[in-house]
Amino acid sequence: MRVPPKVLCGVVVSAGKMMKAVKVRTTKQVYNSFLKKHFQTYESHLVSDPTNSLRTGDVVRIASGWRASKHINHRVTEIVAPWGPPISERPKIPSDEEILAMKGVKKAAKMERRAQKRDRGEISEEAGGSKSSPGGVEALMEVAS
């Protein structure tokens, strides 16, 4: 069972320095029990932007979702208020279905390349699909015996 994504709203503070990723600052309230008062704190999230359509200063809505890399755990769902060029001049932000379709196409291409390598004999099937390197463990075992 998949947990529904946590939706947050924040401001893009760094864009264009990483490929397909931006840094978004979100706010949250923290209660200080000694002062009995709430204070505003900030959290930074690295967010997946597959079409590089975000600019610094944009107000965006992000959702926790698929892990795009080691540090990127959120994705952009929509641009709430653009800063700079209007939304109509930017690339469209893909939906969940479009992202899944892109991943499926990439996976199919990978499996096709792997099958072609296997047919040419570059990948040994008994090695579990891994490429047997001439300077690997097998070569060391032959030299040792």
Summary of the structure (lengths in Angstrom):
residues: 145
radius of gyration: 22.9
end to end distance: 52.4
largest distance: 74.0
contacts: 331
relative contact order: 0.13
helix: 25%
strand: 34%
